[in-house]
Amino acid sequence: MEITPARTDKRRLFRRLTTCVVVCAFLAFVNWQTSPHYWWVLWVIAGWGLNIALSLAWYLFDCDDECNYRNR
């Protein structure tokens, strides 16, 4: 099985999503144990969720092929 750039991007996206879910779940547990009256973990989830959403948009719309910003 050949590893293509699209396959690598898909792996990278799922790895980032998995990392986000695991870390946010851990932080939610810490937040629940330390200060359940204020859910500061929602700020982390919102910020990281925005990052994942933008990464998903770049992956789905294949923006790296049309406008390669990384090599500028």
C-alpha angles and dihedrals in degrees: 000000000000121000110228127188090251090053091049091050090050091051091048091051094050091045090053091047092049092048091049093051094047095046094044091049090052092047091048089055091049090048091050091051098044109032114004092165093069120039101207089162088078089072090055092047092048094050095044091043090056090052091051092046092052091047090051091050091051090049096046096044093042093228095164092070096050101041112018102198095166095071097049 
